[in-house]
Amino acid sequence: MMKHLSVSYLLYLALTFMSVACTTTPTGEVSIPDDPTPNLPVNADPIEIDASWSQQAREVLLHALSLTGSPYQFGGHSPETGFDCSGFVRYVYLQATSLTLPHNARAMSHLGKAIPRPELKPGDLVFFDTLKSAFSHVGIYLGNNKFIHAPGSGGNVRVESMQNSYWLKRFNGAQRIEKSDQSR
């Protein structure tokens, strides 16, 4: 019970103190306004751990949230080098699940099981068109219409609202990666 409360408290604190508003593209070029969510409070709709979430989802979220604030770096794949969007997701999944995902958003979009937006669960991969090309950006769904990802040049890993009009119109789909899935 204490571990459950500690994990819930950690997630609540991490999400409460994170800023929103970011963007990324695989080329490292920023393609959206500097602050696409100026009216979204930082502590809006905190995410609480649900007992029905799989252990894998809890581990993925804890690892992802622990990297909040890590710098963006095109081609980056570790906290030491910084992250691009796919490098961030790849690193989190490797640390949390021992799965080795590709370092490419489009390639990640072919793994696992396609999930309709209404069925998203924490830990699912969410994909966006940020380069006028489907599946050019990837993040990790947190619940409550929020995801965490590595932003574009000059930014840091942070949480973003999928309700923001920029992300809403660029959402391409989602994939659920289970530990039983074979990485490619």
C-alpha positions as CSV (number, residue, x, y, z in Angstrom):
1,M,0.0,0.0,0.0
2,M,2.8,2.4,0.9
3,K,4.6,1.7,-2.5
4,H,1.3,2.5,-4.3
5,L,0.9,5.8,-2.4
6,S,4.6,6.7,-3.0
7,V,4.2,6.1,-6.8
8,S,1.0,8.0,-6.9
9,Y,2.5,10.9,-5.0
10,L,5.6,10.9,-7.2
11,L,3.5,11.0,-10.4
12,Y,1.3,13.8,-8.9
13,L,4.3,15.9,-7.9
14,A,6.0,15.4,-11.2
15,L,3.0,16.4,-13.2
16,T,2.1,19.3,-10.9
17,F,5.5,20.9,-11.4
18,M,6.0,20.3,-15.1
19,S,5.5,23.0,-17.7
20,V,3.5,22.5,-20.8
21,A,4.1,23.6,-24.4
22,C,6.6,22.0,-26.6
23,T,7.1,20.7,-30.1
24,T,9.5,18.6,-32.1
25,T,10.2,17.3,-35.5
26,P,12.7,14.6,-36.4
27,T,14.9,17.2,-38.1
28,G,15.1,19.2,-34.9
29,E,13.2,22.2,-36.4
30,V,10.5,23.8,-34.2
31,S,7.3,23.8,-36.2
32,I,4.7,25.2,-33.7
33,P,4.4,28.4,-31.7
34,D,6.7,28.9,-28.7
35,D,3.8,28.5,-26.2
36,P,0.9,26.6,-27.8
37,T,-0.9,26.2,-24.4
38,P,-0.6,29.6,-22.6
39,N,-3.9,29.1,-20.8
40,L,-3.4,25.6,-19.5
41,P,-2.5,25.6,-15.8
42,V,0.6,23.5,-14.9
43,N,-1.3,21.5,-12.4
44,A,-4.5,20.9,-14.5
45,D,-5.9,17.4,-14.1
46,P,-3.1,15.6,-12.3
47,I,-2.6,12.0,-13.3
48,E,-3.1,9.4,-10.6
49,I,-2.0,5.9,-10.8
50,D,-4.9,3.4,-11.3
51,A,-4.6,-0.1,-9.8
52,S,-5.8,-1.4,-13.2
53,W,-2.7,-0.2,-15.0
54,S,-0.2,-2.9,-15.8
55,Q,3.1,-3.0,-14.0
56,Q,4.7,-2.2,-17.4
57,A,2.6,1.0,-17.7
58,R,3.6,2.1,-14.2
59,E,7.3,1.5,-15.0
60,V,7.1,3.3,-18.3
61,L,5.5,6.4,-16.8
62,L,7.9,6.5,-13.8
63,H,10.9,6.4,-16.1
64,A,9.4,8.9,-18.5
65,L,8.5,11.4,-15.8
66,S,11.9,11.1,-14.2
67,L,13.4,12.5,-17.4
68,T,11.4,15.7,-17.3
69,G,13.6,18.6,-18.0
70,S,16.2,16.6,-20.0
71,P,17.3,18.7,-23.0
72,Y,16.3,18.2,-26.6
73,Q,19.1,17.1,-28.9
74,F,18.6,15.9,-32.5
75,G,19.7,12.3,-32.6
76,G,20.0,12.2,-28.8
77,H,19.3,9.0,-27.0
78,S,20.3,9.3,-23.3
79,P,20.1,11.8,-20.4
80,E,23.7,12.6,-20.9
81,T,23.3,13.5,-24.6
82,G,19.8,14.8,-24.5
83,F,16.9,13.3,-26.5
84,D,15.0,13.7,-29.7
85,C,11.4,12.3,-29.6
86,S,12.1,8.8,-30.7
87,G,15.4,8.6,-28.7
88,F,13.4,9.5,-25.6
89,V,10.7,6.9,-26.2
90,R,13.3,4.3,-27.0
91,Y,15.4,5.0,-23.9
92,V,12.3,4.9,-21.6
93,Y,11.1,1.6,-23.0
94,L,14.5,0.1,-22.8
95,Q,14.9,1.1,-19.2
96,A,11.4,0.3,-18.1
97,T,10.7,-2.9,-20.1
98,S,14.0,-4.1,-21.6
99,L,12.5,-3.7,-25.1
100,T,14.7,-2.2,-27.8
101,L,12.5,0.0,-30.0
102,P,13.8,1.6,-33.2
103,H,15.2,5.2,-33.1
104,N,12.6,6.4,-35.6
105,A,9.0,7.5,-34.9
106,R,7.7,6.0,-38.2
107,A,9.3,2.6,-37.5
108,M,7.8,2.6,-34.0
109,S,4.4,3.2,-35.5
110,H,4.5,-0.3,-37.0
111,L,5.1,-2.1,-33.7
112,G,2.5,-3.4,-31.3
113,K,-1.2,-3.0,-31.7
114,A,-3.0,0.0,-33.1
115,I,-5.2,1.7,-30.5
116,P,-8.1,4.0,-31.2
117,R,-7.9,7.3,-29.4
118,P,-10.8,6.6,-27.0
119,E,-9.1,3.5,-25.9
120,L,-5.7,5.0,-25.0
121,K,-4.1,3.8,-21.8
122,P,-1.0,5.2,-20.0
123,G,2.2,3.9,-21.6
124,D,0.8,3.8,-25.1
125,L,2.8,5.5,-27.8
126,V,1.1,8.5,-29.5
127,F,2.0,9.7,-32.9
128,F,1.7,13.1,-34.6
129,D,2.3,14.7,-38.0
130,T,4.7,17.6,-37.3
131,L,6.4,17.6,-40.7
132,K,3.5,17.2,-43.1
133,S,4.3,13.6,-42.9
134,A,2.4,11.0,-40.8
135,F,4.1,9.5,-37.8
136,S,6.9,12.1,-37.7
137,H,6.7,12.7,-33.9
138,V,6.2,10.3,-31.0
139,G,5.4,10.6,-27.3
140,I,4.2,8.5,-24.4
141,Y,0.5,8.8,-23.3
142,L,0.1,9.6,-19.6
143,G,-3.6,9.6,-19.2
144,N,-6.1,12.5,-18.9
145,N,-5.3,13.5,-22.5
146,K,-1.7,14.3,-21.7
147,F,1.5,12.9,-23.1
148,I,5.2,13.3,-22.4
149,H,7.8,13.9,-25.2
150,A,11.0,15.5,-26.2
151,P,10.4,18.9,-27.7
152,G,12.2,20.7,-30.5
153,S,15.5,22.6,-30.5
154,G,16.0,24.6,-27.3
155,G,13.4,22.7,-25.3
156,N,13.3,20.1,-22.6
157,V,11.3,16.8,-22.1
158,R,7.9,17.9,-20.8
159,V,4.2,17.1,-20.7
160,E,1.8,18.4,-23.3
161,S,-2.0,18.4,-23.5
162,M,-3.4,16.4,-26.4
163,Q,-6.4,18.7,-26.2
164,N,-4.3,21.6,-27.5
165,S,-5.5,22.4,-31.0
166,Y,-2.0,21.9,-32.5
167,W,-1.7,18.3,-31.2
168,L,-5.4,17.6,-31.7
169,K,-5.3,18.2,-35.4
170,R,-2.0,16.5,-35.9
171,F,-2.7,13.2,-34.0
172,N,-2.0,10.3,-36.3
173,G,-2.7,7.3,-34.1
174,A,-1.4,5.2,-31.2
175,Q,0.3,1.9,-30.6
176,R,0.3,-0.3,-27.6
177,I,3.6,-2.0,-27.0
178,E,3.5,-5.0,-24.7
179,K,6.5,-6.7,-23.3
180,S,5.5,-9.8,-25.1
181,D,5.8,-7.9,-28.4
182,Q,9.0,-8.5,-30.3
183,S,11.1,-5.4,-30.8
184,R,12.6,-4.8,-34.2
